[in-house]
Amino acid sequence: MDIKDFRKNAHNFVDWMADYMENIESYPVKPPTKPGDILAQLPAMAPQTPEQMNDIFKDFQDIIMPGMTHWQHPGFLAYFPANASPPSILAEMLTSTVAAQCMSWQTSPAATELEERVLDWLRHMIGLPDDFHGVIQDTASTAMLSAFLCARERLNDFKTNHSGLNDAGRHCCYASAEVHSSTDKGIRMAGLGSDNLRKIPLDENFSMIPAELDRAIKADIDAGHKPTCVIATLGSTSLSAIDPLQAIGEICRKYNVWLHVDAAWAGSALVLPEFRWMIAGIENADSFVFNPHKWLLTQFDCSAFFVRDKSALIRTFEILPEYLKTREGDQVNNYRDWGPQLGRRFRALKLWFVIRSYGVTGLQDHIRRHIDMTRALAEQVAQEPDFELLAPNPLALFCFRYRPAQVAEGDLDALNERIFEAINDSGEIYLTQTRINGKYAIRLVSGAPLTRQKHLDKAWQIIKNISRSTK
Ligand SMILES: *Cc1c(COP(=O)(O)O)cnc(C)c1O
């Protein structure tokens, strides 16, 4: 494709993009696609000869789009939001055009220095202490793995990177029983073994009980094991529980255990000063992660990972073969040494565009709107006699079930599962499910940029209608 054709196509695509954003509500939020539907429309072999962009684009519209889930749809109330926004999309257009590989300072000085600056902005915007250093990772899972590796290396004097774990003893990690699956995965990948992840019991608000954490660490020490890392979760995936950071941090300091704070979704709410109570005690944390790509209008992928001791991070990851040496050395950040990846996308640009185009107050308005709307809806649900909330809802997420008086407790799980499937099959809204104290629960999170009060009003009508008409 020559530049002339590129220009023409790009203009067409931009029109398509704007139309998509304008008309997104005309799509079913979750497509009615069955497994294999799309595959059956795709040729088994790659084309031998060039095809026209018109034909490729037509297939995109006819084959691909009907099988997409629309995460930016205002009725998307499932999983967690994966925000995009016009400034973020514009920045991604520029990023993919310049197409720089930003592994070290020299391979794109502006990308490195912009990343340093916007993460300083972000740290300040969410009220983290000044001695935290930030780096953008692809996901919170990668940040979690990085935290485990740093914790392991710091504990072993940075020797296990070389010697391996054979004689290093049993490394134990601790997290709430509500912890995200990326914790189990990270522990496996770090070689620590998921059998060594202690899931600490929860209080009535589904938050980790500090005394139980203390007891578990002490038991491991007494048994000759090595307490290595504690994960405190702010905003658990299932039901947005918040672990008590202050008390957990004090225990971590007492036993000198690395404390990683996983605020992947809820961290965005820290742009609101009234939610900073969640990070009271943050000065005892060693690392912290949250995903602007969830709820802060910056599209995937953009996970902000902060560490207090950047030398622990760099000593864990730095590898310097001759071909990667550059003369700037220590004067600059080389982000290839701040995580598992060598090659890195230029992800700071979209964050910069987003923060500048919304301003801190614009971002605060976005978060506050979702929290206010969702809490108000949760209140309506709680007041309806045949519905009940199943957990506290401190942020923009709540879990509920339909519980009409005439249905026996033992039949409620199956009934709610049928309701849940019918709601999602409607194509109007999309929810996910969880289990709370063994009970099947329907879970609603609001965070898509286009979701307004009228959409949540409509969602509630749909939920009530489908619940009351499902047998
Ligand atoms: C979403 C989420 C994760 C995983 O995030 P990725 O960026 O997809 O790896 C981890 N922990 C919590 C609490 C989350 O909400």
The ligand as an SDF file (V2000), in Angstrom:
LIG
                    3D

 15 15  0  0  0  0  0  0  0  0999 V2000
   -8.2720   -6.7910   36.8320 C   0  0  0  0  0  0  0  0  0  0  0  0
   -7.5280   -7.1760   38.0400 C   0  0  0  0  0  0  0  0  0  0  0  0
   -6.3010   -7.8320   37.9710 C   0  0  0  0  0  0  0  0  0  0  0  0
   -5.6940   -8.2820   36.6760 C   0  0  0  0  0  0  0  0  0  0  0  0
   -5.4650   -7.2340   35.8210 O   0  0  0  0  0  0  0  0  0  0  0  0
   -4.7060   -7.4330   34.4420 P   0  0  0  0  0  0  0  0  0  0  0  0
   -4.2100   -6.0630   34.1340 O   0  0  0  0  0  0  0  0  0  0  0  0
   -5.7080   -7.9330   33.4720 O   0  0  0  0  0  0  0  0  0  0  0  0
   -3.6010   -8.3940   34.6550 O   0  0  0  0  0  0  0  0  0  0  0  0
   -5.6480   -8.1060   39.1500 C   0  0  0  0  0  0  0  0  0  0  0  0
   -6.1580   -7.7750   40.3370 N   0  0  0  0  0  0  0  0  0  0  0  0
   -7.3430   -7.1440   40.4510 C   0  0  0  0  0  0  0  0  0  0  0  0
   -7.8600   -6.7870   41.8010 C   0  0  0  0  0  0  0  0  0  0  0  0
   -8.0540   -6.8160   39.2970 C   0  0  0  0  0  0  0  0  0  0  0  0
   -9.2030   -6.1690   39.4130 O   0  0  0  0  0  0  0  0  0  0  0  0
  1  2  1  0
  2  3  1  0
  2 14  2  0
  3  4  1  0
  3 10  2  0
  4  5  1  0
  5  6  1  0
  6  7  2  0
  6  8  1  0
  6  9  1  0
 10 11  1  0
 11 12  2  0
 12 13  1  0
 12 14  1  0
 14 15  1  0
M  END
$$$$
